[in-house]
Amino acid sequence: MSPDIRQPRVTEQTDEQVAEYRSISGWAVAGLIMGLLSPLALADPLLCAAPIIAGMVCIRAFGQIKQNAPAMIGRKAALVGLWLAVFSLTAAYSDWVYFRWRIRDEARQAALFWFDLLAKDRPELAFQLTVVPRLRHALDDRIWEFYVDSENNKIKWFTDFKNYIAPGKTEDSPNLVRTLMALGDSAEVRYLRSIDQFYVESQYIVDQVYAVTFKESGEKKTFFVTVRLARHSASGERAAWRIVYAQGGVDQYGNKAS
């Protein structure tokens, strides 16, 4: 008679029961948390490190889960974290590019307005665009009263204005303001390019190059002007631009012409 050999009892387990014995990846949890914080990059470019770190953590989580499969879970959490990181970083970069473009466009409009005022023989208004916005007078017909009255104050606006339109010291260095006024509407001013753009001391600084084309003895001639503009914070949430300086005698890339 053969001995009674008892077979081990096999118990079937559901997927949910098996999952109870799996551990979740700590990297996946960390990646999900960092992914949830990634949209902060839209608020401040300095926080762009958040989605970058989130992406690195999630990739590390994928490697850990694969190495320990099937005993470790967390892939879905890592996927969500990675998706949030990629989306946030892409959106933040697009927003940064658009903002830089908008800053350059605002500067271009301010510079062309300055050129237009000189072309229309309104240097008294063009000069105000070189003044810090909080001290600037309104660009209206009362501007001359403002200049005259300023002579009685400590700030000599009228004296500064006269220096602004004074002839150049030598023939080789004519006053650009007077040159643009003399050309008037006969000159065509075109924006060429922005050669620099940066942020310093709560101001956005933009350097741009403009081409001024005019006719002389029936022949077209062109010279180039670099304009530096500063975007200042004004009252409330509005912003205003200031012409820091404008310089002729440069080439089309803003370099001093030889």
KEMARKOL-979319 format. One record per residue (C-alpha): residue number from 1; chain; x, y, z. Coordinates in steps of 0.001 Angstrom, whole numbers, plus 524288, in hexadecimal, padded with zeros to 5 digits. Each point is the difference from the previous one (the first is absolute). Layout:
<atoms>
+-----+---+-------+-------+-------+
!   k ! c !    c1 !    c2 !    c3 !
+-----+---+-------+-------+-------+
! NUM ! A !     X !     Y !     Z !
...
+-----+---+-------+-------+-------+
</atoms>
This chain:
<atoms>
+-----+---+-------+-------+-------+
!   k ! c !    c1 !    c2 !    c3 !
+-----+---+-------+-------+-------+
!   1 ! A ! 80000 ! 80000 ! 80000 !
!   2 ! A ! 805DA ! 80CE2 ! 7FBC1 !
!   3 ! A ! 80201 ! 80A29 ! 80A4C !
!   4 ! A ! 7F675 ! 80B3C ! 800B6 !
!   5 ! A ! 80751 ! 80B4C ! 7F9E5 !
!   6 ! A ! 7F911 ! 80CB3 ! 80281 !
!   7 ! A ! 80180 ! 80A75 ! 7F599 !
!   8 ! A ! 8021A ! 80E11 ! 80485 !
!   9 ! A ! 7F3C5 ! 80805 ! 7FF29 !
!  10 ! A ! 800B6 ! 80ABA ! 7F5BD !
!  11 ! A ! 7F7EE ! 80C0D ! 8027B !
!  12 ! A ! 7FCD0 ! 808F6 ! 7F4BD !
!  13 ! A ! 801C1 ! 80E77 ! 802D7 !
!  14 ! A ! 7F9CA ! 80B5D ! 7F938 !
!  15 ! A ! 807D9 ! 80B45 ! 7FA4B !
!  16 ! A ! 7FB8E ! 808B5 ! 80B30 !
!  17 ! A ! 8056D ! 7F62F ! 809F1 !
!  18 ! A ! 80CE1 ! 7FF37 ! 7F8CA !
!  19 ! A ! 800DF ! 80EE0 ! 7FFAE !
!  20 ! A ! 7FF48 ! 8002E ! 80ECB !
!  21 ! A ! 80D72 ! 7F9CF ! 8004E !
!  22 ! A ! 80617 ! 809D2 ! 7F69C !
!  23 ! A ! 80753 ! 80BEF ! 80493 !
!  24 ! A ! 7FE54 ! 80D38 ! 7F990 !
!  25 ! A ! 80BBA ! 8070D ! 7FA76 !
!  26 ! A ! 8044B ! 80B68 ! 80864 !
!  27 ! A ! 805AE ! 80652 ! 7F3DD !
!  28 ! A ! 7F2B1 ! 7FF42 ! 7F967 !
!  29 ! A ! 7F982 ! 806AA ! 80B8B !
!  30 ! A ! 80A71 ! 80A87 ! 8002D !
!  31 ! A ! 7FEB1 ! 801BE ! 7F140 !
!  32 ! A ! 7F14D ! 801B0 ! 80116 !
!  33 ! A ! 80184 ! 80A21 ! 80AB9 !
!  34 ! A ! 80A3D ! 8076C ! 7F832 !
!  35 ! A ! 7F74D ! 7FF0B ! 7F40D !
!  36 ! A ! 7F4DA ! 80641 ! 8077E !
!  37 ! A ! 8092E ! 80B1E ! 803AA !
!  38 ! A ! 804F2 ! 801B4 ! 7F20F !
!  39 ! A ! 7F58F ! 809EF ! 7FBB5 !
!  40 ! A ! 806A6 ! 809A3 ! 80947 !
!  41 ! A ! 809AD ! 8020F ! 7F4E8 !
!  42 ! A ! 7F575 ! 807F1 ! 7F933 !
!  43 ! A ! 80030 ! 809C9 ! 80B25 !
!  44 ! A ! 80EA3 ! 80266 ! 8002C !
!  45 ! A ! 80A9D ! 7FBD4 ! 7F64C !
!  46 ! A ! 80900 ! 7FD4B ! 80B8F !
!  47 ! A ! 7F70A ! 7F4B5 ! 803A8 !
!  48 ! A ! 8026D ! 7F8E8 ! 7F323 !
!  49 ! A ! 808D7 ! 7F704 ! 807C1 !
!  50 ! A ! 7F3CA ! 7F993 ! 805CB !
!  51 ! A ! 7FB46 ! 7F936 ! 7F375 !
!  52 ! A ! 80DFA ! 7FC6D ! 7FC54 !
!  53 ! A ! 8023A ! 7F95D ! 80D10 !
!  54 ! A ! 7F289 ! 7F9B9 ! 7FF23 !
!  55 ! A ! 80352 ! 7FA0D ! 7F2D2 !
!  56 ! A ! 80CE5 ! 7FA93 ! 804FC !
!  57 ! A ! 7F979 ! 7FA2E ! 80C01 !
!  58 ! A ! 7F54E ! 7F994 ! 7F7D4 !
!  59 ! A ! 809EB ! 7FA0B ! 7F6B5 !
!  60 ! A ! 80745 ! 7FAAB ! 80BCC !
!  61 ! A ! 7F32E ! 7FA54 ! 804C0 !
!  62 ! A ! 7FDCC ! 7F8C6 ! 7F31B !
!  63 ! A ! 80D57 ! 7F9AD ! 8014B !
!  64 ! A ! 7FD97 ! 7FBE3 ! 80E0E !
!  65 ! A ! 7F299 ! 7FA49 ! 7FCDB !
!  66 ! A ! 80530 ! 7F869 ! 7F44B !
!  67 ! A ! 80B4C ! 7FAA1 ! 807DE !
!  68 ! A ! 7F710 ! 7FB39 ! 80AE8 !
!  69 ! A ! 7F434 ! 7FBBD ! 7F7D4 !
!  70 ! A ! 7F65B ! 7FA7E ! 8030A !
!  71 ! A ! 80260 ! 8023A ! 80E7D !
!  72 ! A ! 7FF93 ! 80ECE ! 7FEC1 !
!  73 ! A ! 7F550 ! 80920 ! 7FAF7 !
!  74 ! A ! 7FEF0 ! 80E8D ! 7FD54 !
!  75 ! A ! 80189 ! 800E8 ! 7F14A !
!  76 ! A ! 7F324 ! 8076E ! 7FE2F !
!  77 ! A ! 803CD ! 809E5 ! 80A65 !
!  78 ! A ! 80D20 ! 80210 ! 7F95F !
!  79 ! A ! 7F954 ! 801A3 ! 7F2C4 !
!  80 ! A ! 7F6EE ! 80A6E ! 8056C !
!  81 ! A ! 80B83 ! 80702 ! 80654 !
!  82 ! A ! 807DC ! 7FF72 ! 7F35D !
!  83 ! A ! 7F497 ! 8050D ! 7F7ED !
!  84 ! A ! 7FE06 ! 80B6C ! 8094A !
!  85 ! A ! 80E8B ! 80318 ! 7FF9C !
!  86 ! A ! 800C5 ! 7FFF3 ! 7F11B !
!  87 ! A ! 7F392 ! 807FB ! 7FE92 !
!  88 ! A ! 8043C ! 80A18 ! 80A21 !
!  89 ! A ! 80DAA ! 80182 ! 7FA70 !
!  90 ! A ! 7FAD0 ! 80189 ! 7F21C !
!  91 ! A ! 7F5B3 ! 809D7 ! 80438 !
!  92 ! A ! 809C7 ! 807BD ! 80828 !
!  93 ! A ! 809B8 ! 800B9 ! 7F4BA !
!  94 ! A ! 7F563 ! 8043A ! 7F66C !
!  95 ! A ! 7FB67 ! 80A68 ! 80987 !
!  96 ! A ! 80E01 ! 804D9 ! 801B8 !
!  97 ! A ! 8021E ! 800EC ! 7F148 !
!  98 ! A ! 7F321 ! 80733 ! 7FE1F !
!  99 ! A ! 80311 ! 8097A ! 80B14 !
! 100 ! A ! 80D53 ! 80344 ! 7FA35 !
! 101 ! A ! 7F99F ! 8024D ! 7F2D0 !
! 102 ! A ! 7F5B7 ! 808DE ! 8063A !
! 103 ! A ! 80A7B ! 807D9 ! 80710 !
! 104 ! A ! 8074E ! 80224 ! 7F339 !
! 105 ! A ! 7F36F ! 803D7 ! 7F91A !
! 106 ! A ! 7FC88 ! 809E7 ! 80A8E !
! 107 ! A ! 80DA7 ! 805BE ! 7FEFF !
! 108 ! A ! 7FEC7 ! 800E7 ! 7F132 !
! 109 ! A ! 7F33A ! 80791 ! 8010C !
! 110 ! A ! 805E3 ! 80970 ! 809ED !
! 111 ! A ! 80C09 ! 80265 ! 7F782 !
! 112 ! A ! 7F7FD ! 80243 ! 7F3AE !
! 113 ! A ! 7F787 ! 80996 ! 8078C !
! 114 ! A ! 80C57 ! 8076B ! 803D4 !
! 115 ! A ! 804AF ! 8003A ! 7F1D5 !
! 116 ! A ! 7F291 ! 804B2 ! 7FBA1 !
! 117 ! A ! 7FFCC ! 80B48 ! 809B5 !
! 118 ! A ! 80D19 ! 804D7 ! 7FAE2 !
! 119 ! A ! 7FB87 ! 7FE7A ! 7F1ED !
! 120 ! A ! 7F43E ! 80893 ! 80341 !
! 121 ! A ! 808ED ! 80A3B ! 80626 !
! 122 ! A ! 7FB6C ! 7FD94 ! 80DEE !
! 123 ! A ! 80CE1 ! 7FE94 ! 8074B !
! 124 ! A ! 7F9DD ! 80582 ! 80C63 !
! 125 ! A ! 7F78A ! 7F3C5 ! 80089 !
! 126 ! A ! 80AAB ! 7F6C3 ! 7FB64 !
! 127 ! A ! 808A9 ! 804D7 ! 80B0B !
! 128 ! A ! 7F5B5 ! 7FBDF ! 809F7 !
! 129 ! A ! 8018D ! 7F1F2 ! 7FB60 !
! 130 ! A ! 80DF1 ! 80086 ! 80536 !
! 131 ! A ! 7FB1D ! 803A1 ! 80D90 !
! 132 ! A ! 7FD06 ! 7F614 ! 80AA6 !
! 133 ! A ! 7F13E ! 7FD69 ! 7FEF3 !
! 134 ! A ! 7FCAF ! 8043A ! 80DDB !
! 135 ! A ! 805F1 ! 80D6D ! 7FD37 !
! 136 ! A ! 7FAFE ! 80145 ! 7F226 !
! 137 ! A ! 7F647 ! 80A64 ! 7FC33 !
! 138 ! A ! 7F40F ! 7FC81 ! 7F7FC !
! 139 ! A ! 8025B ! 800D4 ! 7F165 !
! 140 ! A ! 7F66F ! 80B0B ! 7FD67 !
! 141 ! A ! 7FFE0 ! 80E50 ! 7FC02 !
! 142 ! A ! 80309 ! 8048E ! 80DD1 !
! 143 ! A ! 80DBE ! 7FAB4 ! 7FEF8 !
! 144 ! A ! 805FC ! 80D71 ! 7FD8F !
! 145 ! A ! 7F9E4 ! 80539 ! 80C7B !
! 146 ! A ! 80659 ! 7F4AF ! 80714 !
! 147 ! A ! 80D69 ! 80353 ! 7FA7B !
! 148 ! A ! 7FECC ! 80E6E ! 80338 !
! 149 ! A ! 7FB1D ! 7FD62 ! 80DC4 !
! 150 ! A ! 80AF5 ! 7F65E ! 80266 !
! 151 ! A ! 809F1 ! 80AED ! 7FED1 !
! 152 ! A ! 7FAED ! 80509 ! 80CEE !
! 153 ! A ! 80226 ! 7F2C5 ! 80680 !
! 154 ! A ! 80C10 ! 7F850 ! 80376 !
! 155 ! A ! 7FE27 ! 7F704 ! 7F44A !
! 156 ! A ! 8039E ! 80793 ! 7F3CE !
! 157 ! A ! 7F804 ! 7F8BC ! 7F5D0 !
! 158 ! A ! 800F6 ! 80AEA ! 7F60E !
! 159 ! A ! 80ECE ! 8007A ! 80120 !
! 160 ! A ! 800CB ! 7F14D ! 7FDF5 !
! 161 ! A ! 7F6E1 ! 8011E ! 7F461 !
! 162 ! A ! 80867 ! 80A7B ! 7F991 !
! 163 ! A ! 80BE8 ! 7F744 ! 8019C !
! 164 ! A ! 7F82E ! 7F4DF ! 7F9F9 !
! 165 ! A ! 7FE03 ! 80762 ! 7F343 !
! 166 ! A ! 80CE9 ! 80762 ! 7FFF5 !
! 167 ! A ! 808F4 ! 7FE7A ! 7F412 !
! 168 ! A ! 80ABF ! 7F5E5 ! 800A7 !
! 169 ! A ! 80D1D ! 80456 ! 80510 !
! 170 ! A ! 806B3 ! 7FCAB ! 7F328 !
! 171 ! A ! 7FC05 ! 7FD63 ! 7F1F7 !
! 172 ! A ! 80448 ! 7F1F6 ! 801AC !
! 173 ! A ! 7F68F ! 7FDDA ! 80B46 !
! 174 ! A ! 7F321 ! 80698 ! 7FC68 !
! 175 ! A ! 7F499 ! 7FFAC ! 80964 !
! 176 ! A ! 7F77F ! 7F484 ! 7FBDB !
! 177 ! A ! 7F3D0 ! 806E8 ! 804E6 !
! 178 ! A ! 80271 ! 80BB7 ! 7F73A !
! 179 ! A ! 80311 ! 7F71A ! 7F47F !
! 180 ! A ! 7F314 ! 7F8BE ! 80169 !
! 181 ! A ! 7F8A6 ! 80CDA ! 80179 !
! 182 ! A ! 8065C ! 8055C ! 7F3AD !
! 183 ! A ! 7FC50 ! 7F3F0 ! 7F826 !
! 184 ! A ! 7F1F8 ! 800CF ! 804D7 !
! 185 ! A ! 7F59F ! 7F7BF ! 7F97B !
! 186 ! A ! 80885 ! 7FE29 ! 7F3FA !
! 187 ! A ! 807B1 ! 7F57F ! 80717 !
! 188 ! A ! 7FB2F ! 7F20F ! 80179 !
! 189 ! A ! 80317 ! 7F95C ! 80CDF !
! 190 ! A ! 7FFFF ! 7F11D ! 80060 !
! 191 ! A ! 8022F ! 7F6BE ! 80B37 !
! 192 ! A ! 80AD9 ! 7F658 ! 7FCE3 !
! 193 ! A ! 802C5 ! 7F78F ! 80BDB !
! 194 ! A ! 8016F ! 7FEF1 ! 80EA2 !
! 195 ! A ! 80E35 ! 7FD9D ! 8035C !
! 196 ! A ! 7FEE1 ! 7FE76 ! 80EB3 !
! 197 ! A ! 7F5CB ! 7FE4F ! 80A8F !
! 198 ! A ! 801E6 ! 7FE4E ! 80E90 !
! 199 ! A ! 7FA66 ! 802FF ! 80D65 !
! 200 ! A ! 80742 ! 80857 ! 809DF !
! 201 ! A ! 7FC10 ! 8083E ! 80BC1 !
! 202 ! A ! 7F168 ! 7FDB6 ! 7FE0B !
! 203 ! A ! 800CE ! 8043A ! 7F1C5 !
! 204 ! A ! 7FF33 ! 7F8D2 ! 7F327 !
! 205 ! A ! 80A8A ! 80552 ! 7F6F9 !
! 206 ! A ! 7FF06 ! 7FE4F ! 7F147 !
! 207 ! A ! 80A1B ! 80433 ! 7F5D8 !
! 208 ! A ! 7FAC2 ! 80156 ! 7F234 !
! 209 ! A ! 80502 ! 80451 ! 7F2A8 !
! 210 ! A ! 7F848 ! 80891 ! 7F692 !
! 211 ! A ! 802B6 ! 803D3 ! 7F1FB !
! 212 ! A ! 7FD74 ! 80E14 ! 7FBD9 !
! 213 ! A ! 7FECA ! 80177 ! 7F147 !
! 214 ! A ! 7FF36 ! 80D22 ! 7F905 !
! 215 ! A ! 80289 ! 805FB ! 7F2B8 !
! 216 ! A ! 80B3B ! 8091E ! 7FD49 !
! 217 ! A ! 801E3 ! 80583 ! 7F261 !
! 218 ! A ! 7F690 ! 7F5BE ! 7FAF6 !
! 219 ! A ! 807D9 ! 7F4EC ! 805D9 !
! 220 ! A ! 7FB52 ! 7F768 ! 80B30 !
! 221 ! A ! 808C6 ! 7FF8C ! 80BCA !
! 222 ! A ! 7FEC7 ! 7F887 ! 80CB5 !
! 223 ! A ! 80633 ! 80131 ! 80D4F !
! 224 ! A ! 7FD9D ! 7F7C1 ! 80C07 !
! 225 ! A ! 7FC4D ! 803A6 ! 80DDB !
! 226 ! A ! 800F0 ! 7F809 ! 80C6D !
! 227 ! A ! 7F5CE ! 802EF ! 80A47 !
! 228 ! A ! 80081 ! 7FB2B ! 80DF3 !
! 229 ! A ! 7F2DB ! 7FFBC ! 806E5 !
! 230 ! A ! 7FC65 ! 7FD11 ! 80E15 !
! 231 ! A ! 7F2D9 ! 7FB00 ! 804A5 !
! 232 ! A ! 7FCDC ! 8060D ! 80D38 !
! 233 ! A ! 7F547 ! 7FC59 ! 80978 !
! 234 ! A ! 7F638 ! 80B07 ! 800B1 !
! 235 ! A ! 7F40A ! 802AC ! 80852 !
! 236 ! A ! 7F73D ! 7F452 ! 80257 !
! 237 ! A ! 80356 ! 7F4B3 ! 7F71E !
! 238 ! A ! 802D4 ! 80819 ! 7F409 !
! 239 ! A ! 80D74 ! 8011B ! 7FA17 !
! 240 ! A ! 806A0 ! 80ACA ! 7F840 !
! 241 ! A ! 80BF7 ! 8007A ! 7F75B !
! 242 ! A ! 80B4D ! 80993 ! 80048 !
! 243 ! A ! 809E0 ! 80316 ! 7F567 !
! 244 ! A ! 80CD7 ! 7FE2B ! 80728 !
! 245 ! A ! 80818 ! 80455 ! 7F458 !
! 246 ! A ! 8000D ! 8000A ! 7F132 !
! 247 ! A ! 80C9B ! 7FF91 ! 7F834 !
! 248 ! A ! 802FF ! 80160 ! 7F19C !
! 249 ! A ! 80C71 ! 7FC8B ! 7F8E6 !
! 250 ! A ! 7FE32 ! 7F15A ! 8017C !
! 251 ! A ! 7FE86 ! 7F4BD ! 7F690 !
! 252 ! A ! 7F3E0 ! 7F7A3 ! 7FE30 !
! 253 ! A ! 803FB ! 7F761 ! 80B6C !
! 254 ! A ! 801B5 ! 80B3F ! 8096C !
! 255 ! A ! 80EDD ! 7FFF0 ! 7FFAB !
! 256 ! A ! 8074D ! 80CC7 ! 7FF3E !
! 257 ! A ! 80261 ! 802DB ! 7F1A3 !
! 258 ! A ! 80E38 ! 8010B ! 7FC2E !
+-----+---+-------+-------+-------+
</atoms>
